[in-house]
Structure formats: structure tokens, C-alpha cells
Amino acid sequence: MKRFLLLPLCALCLAAGAYAQEAQSLKDAYKDYFMIGVAVNQRNISDSLQSALVKREFNSMTAENDMKPASVHPAAGRWTWERADRIADFCRQNGIKLRGHTLMWHNQMCDWMFYDAEHHFVSKDTLFQRMRDHIHTVVNRYKDIVYCWDVFNECIADGPRRPDANGRDQPLRESKFYQICGNDEFIRKAFEYAREADPHALLFYNDYNECDPVKCDRIYTMIKTMKAAGVPIDGIGMQGHYNIYGPSPEDIEAAVSKYAEVVDHIHVTELDIRVNREMGGQLQFSHNEGATVTDEQKHKQEAQYAALFRIMRRHADKVNCVTFWNLSDRDSWLGADNYPLPFDRNYQPKPLYRVIRDFE
């Protein structure tokens, strides 16, 4: 269970008033570089103080969970739009651009797509038809407000190289998509269907541990090969689930430079930097509950964030958006005690906020 330090209402109001006197927002500070985004939940857009913070600081938004396949399409023929619609309407009403996240993923997936009535895997043609119907329906519903989609999320395996029977690296995660298809055709099809549904949206492949040299090479090779075959991939999403010890600035810069060789658009899509030694998008991790964040850890975090944003500013010709994964430490999927974001559990800016905003 998360531990929340709740200020009295009057103290929150005073803090909010003092914060309102800040010279400029993150989005203003980076207006000549790239958009600054945030992943939101329902509370963030419903509470007046939190929604004011979103509107002040960010010009791009992502639904943290409410547009994922299982959230909008939990059963065949059943669509649950209410929560996703609220987020889309908030963006429409406030002039904020919306990143679509995510059309296809092995987690939080509508698993019914994979099975027939006897719970056997369907044929790949049946899977592709179900994928196409889902992608077309979702993309068409939000095409007036979504400017880009994470079309496929986390298809590449972690870990060392895995030679196949021919001695070549087998880079794909052995998901249900892969088990049905046996190759990467499911990724190619998803991008084709998304382009059919919206010829104007930017289409991204999104993954974590994307700065690890082995995984970076796998992502680069896959995207390069697919683009050469005409698959409509516009960009790469670097999730950015890092920690205060890594990845190194050298590995981050090497990954950005490598990806820039094959795509014109790079987004940091899910940025947070935790104070323990874990990183990546795996769903099993420590919440660091009850730990005290030391001054040394805070300084390391500030240095890691400063290095990251320095690199992204250098590559602003290809980097279009940097999105924080959650509004505050209180909201973070990592838990508030991992101290991962520029705003604390009471939605107030940390010293880290000014390190990022003021360019050191």
C-alpha cells in the first residue's frame, strides 16, 4: 500500500498559490526544443489542483492505462469507452495534444483475440482480422485528437543474444502474438492497419531498456528491416524507465544517435528515474517502501535527469516529445518512495523540477 503524506487543505492551497508564481512552466522552457508530456489517470483530470498542474506544465498527454486494449475492448463485441473518452475530451477542451497508448501489447491485452471457443489458439488470419478491427475502431474514434500512436509495445526480448538454428539472433519476445505467427508479421500488420485507419498520425514502435546495447541493436535492426520493406513506421518510443545509476549518458546518446539513423521521430514516452537499482518496464519490481531517500540519491537523480535532457536538447532535430510517466510521485506506478518524478507526492515541484526546467 502506498504511504501518502497529506498536507492540510489550507497548506495545499498555500503551496499551490506559491507554485503559481513560478517564472515559467516546463512546456514554456522547452518550447524551442520539444513538447513536454505527462501520463495521466482519471484523478489527475478530475481534481482541480491536479488538472491545473497538467494544463500549466504540459502540452502533450498520454492515457496511462485507459486506452490500452484490455481497457477499451475487454470482450469480443464489447467496448468500454468512458474513461478513454474523458481523457480525450480533456485534451480537446484544453488544447493539449494526445499520444495514443497503446494499440497492441502482450500485457493488458484483450486475450480473447488469441483464442477460439475451445480456448485453442486461432489461426494467424483470424488474429489479424481481430487486430485490424480493433485498431481501426480505436484509431477512428480518436483520430481528431491523437497525433501519434504507440502501435506496438515491447516486442523485443531482453537479455543476451539467442542464436536460432541458423546461428542468427532471435530478437522477438515469445508472446502469444509470436506463438501464433512464428515471425514478426504481426508487428508489420499492426502498422499497416494503423496507417489505413489514419494516414496522418505518426506511428511509433515503443520499448523499454532501449539503451541497452544488445536490445538497442535488436530494435534498430528490426525497424530498419521493416522500413526497407515498406512498413509505415515513423518513430521509435524510448520508454525511459531508468534509475539514478544508469543507463550511462554515453549509452543514452548512442541509442538516440542510432535510432535517428532509421526514423525521423524519437519520443521519450514513459520517463521516470527511480532511486533504487532497478530499471525497465518489467511489472515485477520493488516499490522501495519505507526507504529514506538520501541527499546523495537526490543529487544523483538530478544529475541523471540533467544529463538526459541535455542529450535530448542536442538531438532536438529528431526528438519531438519527452513524456513523464505520471504526474507526481503519488501517482507513480513505481510507488512514491522510489521518488521518481519532478513533482512530489503533494504535487509540489522538487528542486529536480528546476534542474530540468532551468537547464542545469
N, C-alpha and C positions, 0 to 999 in steps of 0.2 A: 504494500500500500504506500502511495506517495505521502510524504510529510509536507504539509503546506504551512508556511509561516504567514498568518493572516494579519495584516495591519487593520486597526480600526478604520471604519469608513471615513472618518474625518481625516485621518492620516493619509489614506489613499488619495483622497481628493486634493489635499495639500501637495502631495508628491506629484500628482498628475498636473496640478497647476504650475509647479516649479518646472516640471519637464517640458511643459508647453512653451517655456521661454527659451528652449534650446535654439541655437542660431539657425541650424538647418537640419533637414532630415537626411537619412541615408540615400533616398532616391534623388534628392537635390544634389548631394555631394557627388554622386556618380552619374549625373545626367549626361556628361560628355563621354562616358565610358560604356556603361551597360545598364540594363534595368536591374533593380533590386527586388527580389520576390520573397514570398513567405508562404508556407503551407499552413492552412487553417482548418479548424474544426468548427462545429456548429456554435459553440460558446463564443468563439472569437468574433463571429459576425453578428451575434445577438446581444452581447453585453456592450453597453455604450462606451465604456472606457477602452475596452479591447478593440472594438471596431474603429474607434477614433485613432488608436495607435496604428492599426492596419492602414487606414486611409492616409495618415500623415507620413508614414515611413516607406511605403511600398507601392510600386506601380505594376507589379505582376503578382498573381496569386496562383496557388495550386490547392486543390482539394486534397487534404492529407489522405483520407480513406474513402470519401463519399462518391467518387467516380470510378472506383475500382470495379472489376467485373462482378464480383460477388455482391457488391453493394447495390448495383443498379439492375442486376439480372439474375436473381437468386435461383430461378427455376425456369424451365422452358415455357415461353409464352408469358412469363410474369416479370413485369418491370416495376421497379420501385424508385421513382424519380425525385421524391420530395426533398431529400437532403441535398442532392446534387443541384437541384433547381434553385434552392435557397442560395447556394454559393454563386451560381451563375447569375442570379438576379442581383446579388450584392455587387458583383463586378459590373454588371450593366448599369446599375443605378449610380455607381461611384467612379465610372470611367477607368476602371482597373482592368488590365489585360489578364486573361485566364489561360494558364497552362493546363492542358488536358492530361490527366494521370490516372490510370494507365489503361490502354485498350486491352492488352494481353499480358499475363503474368502467370507464373506457375503457382504463386501464392495468392490468397484472396481471389481465387478464380471460381467461376461458376462451373463446378466439377461435372455437372450433368452433361456438359458439352462432350465429355470424353467417353460416355458410356451409352450402351443400348438398354433396352428394357430388362435384359437378363444380367445387366451390370458387366458386360464384356466390352472391351474397347471397340468403339465404332471404327469404320474404315476412315482412311485419311480424307477421302472425298466428302464423307458426311461431316467430319470435323471441319473441313474447310468451308463448307456451306454454313455451318453454325457460326463459325468465326466471322464470315462475311456478313451474315445477318446482324450479328451483334455490333460489329464495327460500324456498319452503315447506319444502324439505328441510333447509336450513341453519337457518332460524329455529326449526323444531320440534325440532331436535336440541339447541339451546342455550336454549330458552325458559325453563328453570328457573333460569338464572343470568344471562342477558343482560338488562339492564334498559332498554337503548336500542340502536338500530341506526342507523349511518350508512347509510341506504338507498341513496342515490345520491351519488356523489363527483365533484365537478369537472365539472359540465355546462356552466358558463357560460364564455364566451370572455373572454380578456384583450384589452387594447388599446382603441383609440378606438371610438366608435360606428360601426356598419357599416349604413348605410341599405339596406333591401331595395327591391324595385321600387315599393313604396308609400311610400317615404321613412321607414319605421319601422326602429328599431334591430333588427338580427338578433342576439340575445344568445347563442345557443347555440353551443358548440363543435361543429365539424363532425366528430364522432366517427362510428364505424360505426353506432352506435345512430341517430344523426341521419340518416345517409345512407340507412338502410333506411326510416325512418319519415317523414322530411321535416318533422317538427314535434316538439313536446315530449311527445307521447303516451307515449313510453317511460318518461319520468320519472313521469308520473301512474300508469301501470300498476304500476310497481315499488312505489310507496307503497301502492296498493290491495292488492297481493299480500302485502306485509309485514303490513298490518293484518289481512288474512284469517288469516294464519298465527299471529299473536299480537296479540290485541286489547288487551293490557295494556302492551306495550313502547312506549316513546317513540320516535318515528320522526323522524330528522334528515336535512336536506339539508346537505352538508358541502363547503366550498370554501376555496381559498387566495386571497391578495390581496383578501380580503373587506373590507378597509378602504379600498381604492382607491375614490374617489367614484363613478367610472363603473361599476366592477364591483359595488360595493355597491348602486347603484341597480338594476342588472340583477337581482341576487339578490332584492332586496326586491320588485321588480315581479313577478318570476316566482312567488315564494312567495305574495304577496298575491293574485294572479290565481288560482292553483291552489287556495288555501284557500277563496276565494269560490266556486269550482266544486265544493267538497266533497272535495278531495284531502286525505287524512289526514296532513298534515304537522304535527308537534308542535313541532319546534325547528329551529334553524339552528346548524350547527357552523362556528365561526370557526377555521380551522386554526391561525393564529398563527405562521407561518414568517416571522419578522421579522428585522431587523438593528439594529445599535446606532444607526443614523441615521434609521430610520423603520419603520413609519409614525409620524406625529406623534401625540402624545396626543390632539390635537383630532380627528384622523381616526378614531382608535380609538373615542373616546367617541361621535362622530357615528354610526359604524356600529352600535355596541351600541344606542344610542337608537333608531335607525331600525328595526333588526331587532325590537326589543322592541315595536314597534307592531303587528307581524303574528304573532309567536309568543310563547308563554309560557315557552319554554325555550331558553336560549342556553348552549352549551358552547364553551369554547376547547379544541379537540380535539387539536392537534398542536404544542404550544408549544415553540419554541426561538428564541433570538436570537443570530445569528452576528455575528462581529466584522468581516466584510467588508461590502461594499455590496450584495450580492445578497439577494434575498428571494423568498418564494413557494414553490410546490410543484413547480416545473419540475424535471425529472430531470437536466438538464444544468447543472452549477454547479462552482465552484471549491472544492476541499477545503482551500484555504489552507495546503497542506502546507509545512512548514518555516518558516512565518512565526512571528515572535515577537509575542506579544500584549503590547501596551504597557500601562502603568498607566492611561494616558488611555483606552484602549479598554475596559479593565476598569471604569473609573468610568462611562463612557458606558453600558456594558451594565447595570450596577447601576441607573443612573438610568432606563433604558428598562424594565427589569423592575419597578422600584418604581412607575413611572407606570402600567404595565399593571395591576398588581394593585390599585393604588389605584382605578382606574376600575372594575375588576370588583367590588371591595367595594362601591362606590357603587351598583352595579346588581345586588346580590345577590338582589333580589326576582325577577329573571329569569335570572341566571347561576347555573347549578346545579353546574357542574363545570369545573375547569381541569386539563387533562392535558398533562404534559410529554412531548414526543416522544422517548423513550428515557430510560434510567435514568441514564446518565452520558455524559460526553464520549467515552469509549472506545467506547460503543455507537452514537453518533450517526451517522445516515445522512449528516450534513454533514462528518464527519471531526473527530477530536479537536482539530486545530489551528484549527478555527473556534470552539472554546471556547464552545459554545452553551448549556450546561446548568448547573444549580446544583451538580452533583457532577462532580468532575474524573475523569481517566482512571483513577485508582486508587480510585474510588468514595468519595472523601472530600469533605465539604462545602467549597465555596469560601466566601469572605466573602459572595458573592452569595446563598448559601443563607440566611444570617441577615438579609440585607436583605429577602428575601421573607418569611421566617418572622416576623421581628420588626416588620414593617410600617414599615420605612424602613431 
